[in-house]
Amino acid sequence: MNILKLGGSVVTRKDKPKTPNIEAIGRLAHEVASAGPRRLIVVHGGGSYGHPLAKEYDIYVGYSSPRQLSGFSLTHQAMVELNRLVVEAFLAEGVPAISIAPSSFIVTEDHRIADADFSVVSRASESGFVPVLYGDAVLDSAHRFTILSGDQLTARLAIDLGAKRIIFGVDVDGVYTANPKLAKEARLIEELSLNQMRGMVRIGEALSTDVTGGMLGKIQEAGAAVDVGVEVQLVNALKPGVVKDALRGEKIRCTWLRR
């Protein structure tokens, strides 16, 4: 089983609220279909759909005001709308995608997944479907509600369902020594060990910044999956053909996270 995580910066245009990247979504659906049949679970981020509303209503921090209840619902509904576009694109390419809402079976405790029944996801995958999940507004036992990131969800799915590999589709070629969008001297790191990843996380937390150019959170979440033997690959999903080649196991420009 592979898990393909499509970042919010890939499936949406982040500079304008609730604006999907229809071209990228359609192309990626075609690449998944072209890669051939295989057990696959897809998770996508929120981008310009979920994040603006979650920030406006402070959903991540938890309950502090009755107005947040509507904000929670609006955030979830925005993600449902984006998920519909992704699923419809897959269906148009003949991929038997099925939407599964994380908020319907996951409860967190202090922002971390605590109670989750992945049996429906597993059975859907075993039956030949491609489950499509997403970062979502979920209930939280400590804060009443919070935001569950697609990255945390992806890592937990991989661990609990025994996935062989996670492919993170992002908007750069992988993990760099600095932010490649800002620093010309940034160099792609082709392979990172678990110890190196933990070092990056410690440095990033100490500096209160993401020294890896937008990748600190992904590395932090992926570490738990890598620790149990899941291979993690970070690829540029905005470059045509890259996700298809990654799914086929072909050599591409990327970053591998391994034990």
PyMOL commands that set and color helices and strands:
alter all, ss='L'
color gray80, all
select helices_A, chain A and resi 8-11+22-34+47-56+67-92+102-104+119-126+150-161+194-207+216-227+242-248
alter helices_A, ss='H'
color red, helices_A
select strands_A, chain A and resi 2-6+40-44+97-99+106-109+112-116+130-134+136-140+144-148+165-170+191-193+231-236+255-258
alter strands_A, ss='S'
color yellow, strands_A
deselect
rebuild
show_as cartoon
